[in-house]
Amino acid sequence: MIEGHCECGAVRYRVEGDVHDYSHCHCSQCRRLHGAAFASFAGVRRDDFRLLSGADMIRSYASSPSHDRRFCGNCGSNLLVALTDEPEDYYLAMGTIDGDPALPPAYHIFVGSKAPWYEIADTAPQFEAFPDEDS
């Protein structure tokens, strides 16, 4: 089981399943929205996700036609991304997850638009876009 929350604690969630996808996104939107060199996401099944509190605090931002980003309206914590092309999954912002969940191997996406001042120093696979779009 995975639990997490926003910074102010108003929004809390639980996942009754495993992380099946683990990515680091270097696109300019993720960099700006997370205020960091990249954003790390844990892919989980929507059916396994339970909102425990704060439903009235969640705000949504459509950063593109396919990306609905959800965040706490009080503290601004980025909580998750829902993709229209993947209606069965949520991508949780790793910074909101409590503890140290088991993770599959990581990979980097949108490295073509990564911050020029950041060097990717690990050996995880790197993709210019989404992995299936690079083929």
C-alpha positions as CSV (number, residue, x, y, z in Angstrom):
1,M,0.0,0.0,0.0
2,I,1.1,3.5,-0.9
3,E,0.0,6.7,0.9
4,G,0.7,10.3,0.1
5,H,-0.4,13.9,0.7
6,C,0.2,17.4,-0.3
7,E,2.4,19.8,1.7
8,C,-0.4,21.3,3.8
9,G,-2.0,17.9,4.4
10,A,-5.4,18.9,3.2
11,V,-5.3,16.3,0.3
12,R,-4.5,12.7,1.3
13,Y,-4.6,9.6,-0.8
14,R,-3.9,5.8,-0.7
15,V,-3.0,3.4,-3.5
16,E,-4.0,-0.3,-2.9
17,G,-1.6,-1.5,-5.6
18,D,1.9,-1.3,-7.0
19,V,3.7,1.3,-9.0
20,H,3.9,-0.1,-12.5
21,D,5.7,2.8,-14.2
22,Y,8.5,5.1,-12.9
23,S,9.6,8.1,-15.0
24,H,11.5,11.3,-14.8
25,C,10.0,13.9,-17.2
26,H,12.3,16.7,-18.5
27,C,9.7,18.6,-20.6
28,S,9.5,22.3,-20.1
29,Q,5.9,22.1,-18.6
30,C,7.0,19.6,-15.9
31,R,10.1,21.7,-15.1
32,R,8.0,24.9,-14.6
33,L,5.2,23.2,-12.8
34,H,7.5,21.4,-10.3
35,G,10.1,24.2,-10.1
36,A,12.9,21.6,-10.7
37,A,15.1,20.1,-13.3
38,F,12.6,17.4,-13.9
39,A,9.5,15.8,-12.4
40,S,9.4,12.2,-11.2
41,F,6.1,10.2,-11.6
42,A,4.8,6.9,-10.3
43,G,2.2,5.2,-12.6
44,V,-0.6,3.5,-10.7
45,R,-3.9,2.0,-11.7
46,R,-6.8,4.5,-11.2
47,D,-8.9,1.6,-9.8
48,D,-6.3,1.3,-7.0
49,F,-6.3,5.0,-6.1
50,R,-8.4,6.3,-3.2
51,L,-8.7,9.9,-2.2
52,L,-8.9,10.0,1.6
53,S,-9.4,13.7,2.2
54,G,-9.4,17.0,0.4
55,A,-11.5,16.4,-2.6
56,D,-12.8,20.0,-2.4
57,M,-9.2,21.3,-2.3
58,I,-8.1,19.7,-5.6
59,R,-7.8,22.0,-8.6
60,S,-7.1,20.9,-12.1
61,Y,-5.1,22.4,-15.0
62,A,-5.2,21.1,-18.5
63,S,-1.6,21.8,-19.6
64,S,-2.3,20.2,-23.0
65,P,-5.2,18.4,-24.6
66,S,-4.0,15.1,-23.2
67,H,-2.7,16.1,-19.8
68,D,-4.9,17.0,-16.8
69,R,-2.7,18.1,-13.9
70,R,-4.2,18.0,-10.4
71,F,-2.8,20.0,-7.5
72,C,-3.8,21.2,-4.0
73,G,-5.6,24.6,-4.2
74,N,-4.3,25.6,-0.8
75,C,-0.6,24.8,-0.9
76,G,-0.1,24.2,-4.6
77,S,1.5,20.8,-4.4
78,N,1.4,18.9,-7.7
79,L,-0.4,15.7,-7.0
80,L,-0.9,13.8,-10.2
81,V,-1.3,13.8,-13.9
82,A,-4.2,12.1,-15.7
83,L,-3.6,11.3,-19.4
84,T,-6.5,11.1,-21.8
85,D,-4.6,8.4,-23.8
86,E,-4.2,6.3,-20.6
87,P,-7.6,6.4,-18.8
88,E,-6.8,3.4,-16.6
89,D,-3.8,5.1,-14.9
90,Y,-2.8,8.1,-12.8
91,Y,0.8,9.4,-12.7
92,L,1.5,10.5,-9.1
93,A,4.0,13.1,-8.4
94,M,6.7,11.2,-6.5
95,G,7.3,14.1,-4.1
96,T,3.9,13.5,-2.6
97,I,4.4,9.8,-1.8
98,D,5.2,8.9,1.8
99,G,7.8,6.2,2.5
100,D,9.8,4.2,0.0
101,P,7.6,2.2,-2.3
102,A,8.9,-0.6,-4.5
103,L,9.6,0.9,-8.0
104,P,10.2,-0.6,-11.4
105,P,13.3,0.5,-13.3
106,A,13.2,4.3,-14.0
107,Y,13.6,6.0,-17.4
108,H,13.8,9.6,-18.6
109,I,11.4,11.2,-21.1
110,F,11.5,14.4,-23.1
111,V,15.3,14.7,-22.7
112,G,15.5,16.8,-25.8
113,S,14.0,19.7,-23.9
114,K,15.8,19.1,-20.6
115,A,17.2,22.0,-18.7
116,P,20.6,22.8,-20.3
117,W,22.2,23.3,-16.8
118,Y,21.3,19.8,-15.7
119,E,23.3,16.7,-16.6
120,I,21.5,13.3,-16.4
121,A,24.1,11.3,-14.6
122,D,22.4,7.9,-14.2
123,T,22.3,5.0,-16.6
124,A,18.5,4.9,-16.9
125,P,17.2,4.8,-20.5
126,Q,16.5,8.2,-22.1
127,F,13.8,9.1,-24.7
128,E,13.2,12.2,-26.8
129,A,9.4,11.8,-26.2
130,F,7.3,9.0,-24.7
131,P,9.1,5.6,-25.1
132,D,6.5,4.2,-27.6
133,E,6.8,7.4,-29.7
134,D,10.6,7.0,-30.1
135,S,10.4,3.7,-32.0
